[in-house]
Amino acid sequence: MKGTLKVIIVIAVILLVLGGLYGSTYNTLVTRSEQVDAQWAIVESSLQRRFDLIPNLVESVKGAMAQEQEVFGRIADARARMAGAGTVDERVAASNELESALGRLLVVMENYPQLQSIGTVNRLMDELAGTENRINVERNRYNEAVRTYNLAIKTFPRNLFAGMMGFETRHYFEAAEGAQEAPRVNF
């Protein structure tokens, strides 16, 4: 009888420890997952600010320079893809396309110094530059949150429970292919 009671107590302690570890792991992973989601919301907010600024900038530049329709068309197409993107990966790809098209516009503007003398264009360019900086900072913070989360679900002992709980690795916000090269505009 005493031996049976000891076995029951040992089993109960083991179950309590495993239950506590499972609960603690779950709570940690939920917290980290929410941090990733919250940081992505901040990135999306910055992307939305860029999305909202671009039409004003494009219209201001169009008024001074109607012959660069290809650049404006690419920006419009990229904005449309951004608006229609549903998943995080689609939003990242659309954002990268928009960033590339915007880079081409900036090169065009550098080739037309008279545009820089237009006050509206200057103000919008300053706002856009500030927004681009914010986007970069928030992307970095998002990637750090993803790194922390991914490490949490891949390290022992959490990795034993993460798959059973439905937690999967998240994707980093990566630069678009070819982003290391400056855009070229030929006239």
DASULPE-V83576 format. One record per residue. N is the residue number from 1. SS is DSSP state (H for helix, E for strand, C for the rest). Layout:
# DASULPE-V83576
n=<N;N>
ss=<SS;SS>
This chain:
# DASULPE-V83576
n=<1;2;3;4;5;6;7;8;9;10;11;12;13;14;15;16;17;18;19;20;21;22;23;24;25;26;27;28;29;30;31;32;33;34;35;36;37;38;39;40;41;42;43;44;45;46;47;48;49;50;51;52;53;54;55;56;57;58;59;60;61;62;63;64;65;66;67;68;69;70;71;72;73;74;75;76;77;78;79;80;81;82;83;84;85;86;87;88;89;90;91;92;93;94;95;96;97;98;99;100;101;102;103;104;105;106;107;108;109;110;111;112;113;114;115;116;117;118;119;120;121;122;123;124;125;126;127;128;129;130;131;132;133;134;135;136;137;138;139;140;141;142;143;144;145;146;147;148;149;150;151;152;153;154;155;156;157;158;159;160;161;162;163;164;165;166;167;168;169;170;171;172;173;174;175;176;177;178;179;180;181;182;183;184;185;186;187>
ss=<C;H;H;H;H;H;H;H;H;H;H;H;H;H;H;H;H;H;H;H;H;H;H;H;H;H;H;H;H;H;H;H;H;H;H;H;H;H;H;H;H;H;H;H;H;H;H;H;H;H;H;H;H;H;H;H;H;H;H;H;H;H;H;H;C;C;C;C;H;H;H;H;H;H;H;H;H;H;H;H;H;H;H;H;C;C;C;H;H;H;H;H;H;H;H;H;H;H;H;H;H;H;H;H;H;H;H;H;H;H;H;C;H;H;H;H;C;C;H;H;H;H;H;H;H;H;H;H;H;H;H;H;H;H;H;H;H;H;H;H;H;H;H;H;H;H;H;H;H;H;H;H;H;H;C;C;C;H;H;H;H;H;H;H;H;C;C;C;C;C;C;C;C;C;C;C;C;C;C;C;C;C;C;C;C;C;C>
